Amino acid sequence: MSNTEQTLSIIKPDAVERDLQDEIKEEFKKNGFSIVKEKKIHINKSEAEQFYKVHQTKPFYNDLCAYLSSGPIVVMALEKDNAILDNRQLMGATNPKEANEGTLRKKYGISIDKNSVHGSDSVENAKIEIDFFFKD
């Protein structure tokens, strides 16, 4: 029985600024992900606030929203078996200093804030996040 899932991935402004999107997309493909939807966009702060609403009580919320809306991002729906868990393992720890060797954040992340990639953390959130960027 296959457990095909979709997860949202965002290549964040720091990585787009350094023109790493093709390299990062290659990493996803090498790890068995299909990119089923993709677009490069620049969201405004209120859209970022809506997207990160789940974190609005956290101290880093405002900085997070300001950062996500600070430049172009690439949003993608990735698909494969166990996509959510596999993507989180591929991304590595939120803090690039703590991320394992070979993970995206270890390779490309600059700091805990500018950690280059975002990925959904659950099946429910993946659906919400994909719908947020790819409303038909």
Secondary structure, DSSP 8 states (H G I E B T S, - for coil): ---EEEEEEEE-HHHHHTT-HHHHHHHHHHTT-EEEEEEEE---HHHHHHHTGGGTTSTTHHHHHHHHTSS-EEEEEEEEETHHHHHHHHH--SSTTTS-TTSHHHHH--SSS--SEEE-SSHHHHHHHHHHH---
